[in-house]
Amino acid sequence: MERDGQLTFSDDSFLINSNMAYQLIEEGKFSEALEKIDLLMDKNPDFPGVSEAYRTIKFWINRFDALEKHKEGKDTADFLMKEWAEFSRYSAEKNMLASAAYASAMKYIFFKASEHYTRAFVNEESTVDNFDLLINLGICFITLRDFRRAVDTLEYAKSSLRSSAKLLSLLGEAYYHIDEIPKSLACFKEAFFINPSEIDLHYITAKPVMDLVEIAKSLKPGTDPREWIPIFGFVQDIFYIRRRLNSQQVEAIKRDIYALEKAYQKMGKEKIEETNIVPRLINKYLWMLEYFEYQNYDFESINEIRSRLLKLDKSVFKEYFERKK
């Protein structure tokens, strides 16, 4: 309580002990943390953060018996990630996502998961699943805000194994937070070109992408914003980084356009609106537009693509092309 504007010893003691409990949670000492929180709840159950800490501790203590049954390495890491997803849902229901206890638990769980994923990779525990293992390790590092290790991990997966929209979006996130902005935007742009629906926005906080999410929600309500992010990224000149395409990539995009156009022509208006075919088709055309404008200039192809884009979505492109004149 406050007395004449000053904290009493009781308030100060509560604050110190609750902070000690959060530190114990972060260190994985949940039983010790519970002892402190139990004492605080007995004295003042309404003290800010106490009930959230109690729920957090009880959730994880109830999982530790099951955790001990899992082998060290990938098995344990996967279990922690699965239980974290469940804890996030539970925390959302209880309005705990912004609590100090949630943040402390997150640091511990993802730190332990990263340790076990690293051990699994070093020991070549599951070479068939190395790509997914490295993706999950990258997610752990991003969650822990260890962005340089996230970059190292995800770049290794990209260069040694394969690339994917999910990987590139995570790499874009990591590069953004170490101020490698051009690399970040290039990764995001390519990720949303490959497969927007594979990108988990839960792990993305980079401002350019978050701005595009809001634009997409505002201008295309009722649709999956991920599908429209690359389109508005182009129109708003946020995804301004351009990559040179080789002849094989150009031909692949042309084949994709042909297949999408063929499917589009067979659909009725109602069916078109129920699918993601329009933004996917526009996305492909935009890469070809950049190719003919900046890499292999072709006036006729540029005009044909512009005309088709206007027919596909005049509301998006009319003003944009007028500005470009």
C-alpha positions as CSV (number, residue, x, y, z in Angstrom):
1,M,0.0,0.0,0.0
2,E,1.0,3.7,-0.3
3,R,1.2,5.9,2.7
4,D,1.7,9.7,2.1
5,G,3.0,8.9,-1.4
6,Q,5.6,6.4,-0.1
7,L,5.8,2.7,-0.5
8,T,5.4,0.8,2.7
9,F,7.8,-2.1,3.6
10,S,4.9,-4.5,2.8
11,D,4.6,-3.3,-0.8
12,D,8.4,-3.3,-1.2
13,S,8.6,-6.8,0.1
14,F,5.9,-8.0,-2.3
15,L,7.7,-6.4,-5.3
16,I,11.0,-8.0,-4.3
17,N,9.5,-11.4,-3.8
18,S,7.5,-11.4,-6.9
19,N,10.5,-10.4,-8.9
20,M,12.5,-13.2,-7.3
21,A,9.7,-15.6,-8.3
22,Y,9.9,-14.4,-11.9
23,Q,13.7,-14.9,-11.8
24,L,13.2,-18.5,-10.5
25,I,10.7,-19.2,-13.3
26,E,13.3,-18.0,-15.8
27,E,15.8,-20.3,-14.3
28,G,13.4,-23.3,-14.5
29,K,13.1,-23.5,-10.7
30,F,9.4,-23.8,-10.7
31,S,9.0,-25.5,-7.3
32,E,11.0,-22.7,-5.5
33,A,9.0,-20.1,-7.4
34,L,5.8,-21.7,-6.3
35,E,6.8,-21.4,-2.6
36,K,7.3,-17.7,-3.0
37,I,4.0,-17.2,-5.0
38,D,2.1,-19.3,-2.4
39,L,3.3,-16.9,0.3
40,L,2.3,-13.9,-1.7
41,M,-1.1,-15.2,-2.5
42,D,-1.8,-16.0,1.2
43,K,-1.0,-12.3,2.1
44,N,-2.5,-10.5,-1.0
45,P,-3.9,-12.6,-3.9
46,D,-4.8,-9.4,-5.7
47,F,-1.2,-8.1,-5.9
48,P,-0.4,-7.5,-9.6
49,G,1.0,-10.5,-11.4
50,V,0.6,-13.0,-8.6
51,S,-2.3,-15.0,-10.1
52,E,-0.7,-15.1,-13.5
53,A,2.5,-16.4,-11.9
54,Y,0.6,-19.0,-10.0
55,R,-1.1,-20.3,-13.2
56,T,2.1,-20.3,-15.1
57,I,4.0,-22.3,-12.5
58,K,1.2,-24.8,-12.0
59,F,0.9,-25.3,-15.8
60,W,4.6,-26.2,-16.2
61,I,5.0,-28.2,-12.9
62,N,2.2,-30.4,-14.2
63,R,4.2,-31.1,-17.4
64,F,7.5,-32.0,-15.7
65,D,6.7,-35.6,-15.0
66,A,5.8,-36.1,-18.7
67,L,9.0,-34.2,-19.7
68,E,11.2,-36.6,-17.8
69,K,9.9,-39.5,-19.9
70,H,11.3,-37.9,-23.1
71,K,14.8,-38.5,-24.4
72,E,17.3,-35.7,-24.4
73,G,17.6,-34.0,-27.8
74,K,14.9,-33.6,-30.4
75,D,12.3,-35.6,-28.5
76,T,12.5,-33.3,-25.5
77,A,12.7,-30.1,-27.6
78,D,9.7,-31.1,-29.7
79,F,7.7,-31.8,-26.4
80,L,8.6,-28.4,-25.1
81,M,7.6,-26.6,-28.3
82,K,4.3,-28.6,-28.4
83,E,3.5,-27.7,-24.7
84,W,4.5,-24.1,-25.3
85,A,1.9,-23.8,-28.1
86,E,-0.7,-25.2,-25.6
87,F,0.5,-22.8,-22.9
88,S,0.2,-19.8,-25.3
89,R,-3.4,-20.8,-26.0
90,Y,-4.1,-21.1,-22.3
91,S,-2.4,-17.8,-21.6
92,A,-4.5,-16.1,-24.2
93,E,-7.7,-17.4,-22.6
94,K,-6.5,-16.1,-19.2
95,N,-5.3,-12.7,-20.5
96,M,-1.7,-13.6,-19.4
97,L,0.2,-13.0,-22.6
98,A,1.5,-9.6,-21.4
99,S,2.4,-10.8,-17.9
100,A,5.9,-11.0,-16.5
101,A,5.4,-14.7,-15.6
102,Y,4.6,-15.5,-19.3
103,A,7.8,-13.7,-20.4
104,S,9.9,-15.5,-17.8
105,A,8.5,-18.9,-18.8
106,M,9.1,-18.2,-22.4
107,K,12.8,-17.5,-21.8
108,Y,13.3,-20.7,-19.9
109,I,11.3,-23.0,-22.3
110,F,12.8,-21.7,-25.5
111,F,16.3,-21.7,-24.0
112,K,15.9,-25.4,-23.0
113,A,14.4,-26.2,-26.4
114,S,17.3,-24.5,-28.2
115,E,19.8,-26.5,-26.1
116,H,18.1,-29.8,-27.0
117,Y,17.7,-29.0,-30.7
118,T,21.4,-28.0,-30.8
119,R,22.3,-31.3,-29.1
120,A,20.2,-33.2,-31.6
121,F,21.8,-31.5,-34.6
122,V,25.4,-31.9,-33.3
123,N,24.8,-35.5,-32.6
124,E,23.1,-36.0,-36.0
125,E,20.3,-37.5,-34.0
126,S,17.7,-37.2,-36.8
127,T,19.4,-36.3,-40.1
128,V,16.2,-36.9,-42.1
129,D,14.5,-34.1,-40.1
130,N,17.5,-31.7,-40.0
131,F,15.7,-29.0,-42.0
132,D,12.8,-28.9,-39.6
133,L,15.1,-29.2,-36.6
134,L,17.1,-26.1,-37.8
135,I,13.8,-24.2,-38.5
136,N,12.7,-24.9,-34.9
137,L,16.1,-23.9,-33.6
138,G,15.9,-20.7,-35.5
139,I,12.5,-20.0,-34.0
140,C,13.9,-20.6,-30.5
141,F,16.7,-18.1,-31.2
142,I,14.2,-15.5,-32.6
143,T,12.0,-15.9,-29.6
144,L,15.0,-15.4,-27.3
145,R,15.9,-12.4,-29.4
146,D,19.3,-13.9,-30.2
147,F,19.0,-12.8,-33.8
148,R,22.6,-13.3,-34.9
149,R,22.5,-17.0,-33.9
150,A,19.1,-17.2,-35.7
151,V,20.7,-15.9,-38.9
152,D,23.6,-18.3,-38.6
153,T,21.3,-21.3,-38.1
154,L,18.8,-20.4,-40.8
155,E,21.5,-19.4,-43.4
156,Y,23.0,-22.8,-42.8
157,A,19.7,-24.5,-43.4
158,K,19.2,-22.4,-46.5
159,S,22.6,-23.1,-48.0
160,S,23.1,-26.7,-47.0
161,L,19.6,-28.2,-47.2
162,R,16.9,-26.2,-48.9
163,S,14.9,-23.0,-48.8
164,S,11.2,-22.4,-48.1
165,A,8.8,-19.6,-47.5
166,K,8.8,-20.3,-43.7
167,L,12.6,-20.3,-43.5
168,L,13.0,-17.1,-45.6
169,S,10.4,-15.3,-43.5
170,L,12.2,-16.2,-40.3
171,L,15.5,-15.2,-41.8
172,G,13.9,-11.9,-42.9
173,E,12.8,-11.4,-39.3
174,A,16.3,-12.1,-37.9
175,Y,18.0,-9.9,-40.4
176,Y,15.6,-7.0,-39.7
177,H,16.6,-7.0,-36.0
178,I,20.3,-6.9,-36.7
179,D,19.7,-3.9,-39.0
180,E,20.4,-5.8,-42.2
181,I,17.4,-4.2,-43.8
182,P,18.0,-4.9,-47.5
183,K,18.7,-8.6,-46.8
184,S,15.6,-8.7,-44.6
185,L,13.3,-7.2,-47.3
186,A,14.8,-9.5,-49.9
187,C,14.0,-12.5,-47.7
188,F,10.5,-11.4,-47.0
189,K,9.8,-10.6,-50.6
190,E,10.9,-14.0,-51.8
191,A,9.1,-15.8,-48.9
192,F,5.8,-14.2,-49.8
193,F,6.4,-15.1,-53.5
194,I,7.1,-18.7,-52.8
195,N,4.1,-19.4,-50.6
196,P,2.4,-16.8,-48.4
197,S,0.2,-19.4,-46.5
198,E,3.4,-21.1,-45.2
199,I,4.4,-18.0,-43.3
200,D,3.6,-17.9,-39.6
201,L,3.0,-14.3,-38.7
202,H,3.1,-15.2,-35.0
203,Y,6.9,-15.1,-35.2
204,I,7.1,-11.9,-37.3
205,T,7.4,-8.5,-35.7
206,A,9.5,-6.6,-38.4
207,K,7.8,-3.2,-38.9
208,P,7.6,-3.3,-42.7
209,V,5.7,-6.6,-42.6
210,M,3.4,-5.5,-39.7
211,D,2.6,-2.3,-41.6
212,L,1.7,-4.4,-44.7
213,V,-0.5,-6.7,-42.5
214,E,-2.5,-3.6,-41.4
215,I,-2.8,-2.3,-45.0
216,A,-4.0,-5.7,-46.2
217,K,-6.6,-6.0,-43.4
218,S,-7.9,-2.5,-44.1
219,L,-8.1,-2.8,-47.9
220,K,-8.9,-6.5,-48.3
221,P,-11.0,-7.3,-45.2
222,G,-12.1,-10.9,-44.9
223,T,-9.1,-12.3,-46.8
224,D,-5.9,-13.8,-45.6
225,P,-3.6,-10.8,-45.2
226,R,-0.6,-12.9,-46.0
227,E,-1.8,-13.3,-49.6
228,W,-2.0,-9.6,-50.2
229,I,1.2,-8.6,-48.4
230,P,3.5,-9.0,-51.5
231,I,1.0,-7.0,-53.6
232,F,0.9,-4.1,-51.2
233,G,4.6,-4.5,-50.6
234,F,5.1,-3.8,-54.3
235,V,2.6,-1.0,-54.6
236,Q,3.8,0.8,-51.5
237,D,7.4,0.3,-52.5
238,I,8.2,-1.5,-49.3
239,F,9.6,-4.6,-51.0
240,Y,11.9,-2.4,-53.1
241,I,14.7,-4.9,-53.3
242,R,14.9,-6.6,-56.7
243,R,16.6,-10.0,-57.5
244,R,17.9,-10.9,-60.9
245,L,16.1,-13.8,-62.4
246,N,17.8,-16.4,-64.6
247,S,16.1,-17.9,-67.6
248,Q,14.9,-21.0,-65.8
249,Q,13.2,-18.9,-63.1
250,V,11.6,-16.7,-65.7
251,E,10.2,-19.8,-67.5
252,A,9.0,-21.2,-64.2
253,I,7.1,-18.1,-63.4
254,K,5.6,-18.0,-66.9
255,R,4.4,-21.6,-66.4
256,D,2.9,-20.7,-63.1
257,I,1.0,-17.8,-64.7
258,Y,-0.3,-20.0,-67.5
259,A,-1.6,-22.6,-65.0
260,L,-3.2,-20.0,-62.7
261,E,-4.8,-18.1,-65.7
262,K,-6.2,-21.4,-67.0
263,A,-7.7,-22.2,-63.6
264,Y,-9.0,-18.6,-63.2
265,Q,-10.8,-18.7,-66.5
266,K,-12.8,-21.8,-65.4
267,M,-14.0,-20.2,-62.2
268,G,-17.1,-18.2,-61.6
269,K,-16.9,-14.9,-59.7
270,E,-18.2,-16.5,-56.4
271,K,-15.5,-19.2,-56.6
272,I,-12.8,-16.7,-57.4
273,E,-13.6,-14.7,-54.3
274,E,-13.5,-17.9,-52.1
275,T,-9.9,-18.7,-53.2
276,N,-6.5,-17.0,-53.2
277,I,-6.1,-17.2,-57.0
278,V,-6.2,-13.5,-57.6
279,P,-3.4,-12.4,-55.3
280,R,-1.3,-15.4,-56.3
281,L,-1.7,-14.5,-60.0
282,I,-1.0,-10.8,-59.3
283,N,2.1,-11.8,-57.3
284,K,3.5,-13.8,-60.3
285,Y,2.7,-11.0,-62.7
286,L,4.5,-8.4,-60.5
287,W,7.7,-10.4,-60.6
288,M,7.5,-10.5,-64.4
289,L,6.7,-6.8,-64.5
290,E,9.9,-6.0,-62.6
291,Y,11.8,-8.4,-64.9
292,F,10.7,-6.6,-68.0
293,E,11.1,-3.1,-66.5
294,Y,14.5,-3.4,-64.9
295,Q,16.3,-6.5,-66.1
296,N,15.2,-7.3,-69.7
297,Y,13.3,-4.2,-70.9
298,D,10.3,-5.0,-73.1
299,F,7.7,-2.2,-73.6
300,E,5.1,-4.5,-75.1
301,S,5.2,-7.0,-72.3
302,I,5.1,-4.2,-69.7
303,N,1.9,-2.8,-71.2
304,E,0.3,-6.3,-71.5
305,I,1.1,-7.0,-67.8
306,R,-0.2,-3.6,-66.7
307,S,-3.4,-4.1,-68.6
308,R,-3.9,-7.5,-67.0
309,L,-3.2,-6.2,-63.5
310,L,-5.8,-3.5,-64.0
311,K,-8.4,-6.1,-65.0
312,L,-7.5,-8.3,-62.0
313,D,-7.8,-5.5,-59.5
314,K,-8.4,-2.0,-60.7
315,S,-8.8,-0.6,-57.1
316,V,-5.2,-1.6,-56.3
317,F,-3.4,-0.7,-59.6
318,K,-5.2,2.3,-61.1
319,E,-3.7,4.9,-58.8
320,Y,-0.4,3.1,-58.7
321,F,0.1,3.2,-62.5
322,E,-1.0,6.8,-62.7
323,R,1.7,7.7,-60.2
324,K,4.2,5.8,-62.3
325,K,3.6,7.7,-65.5
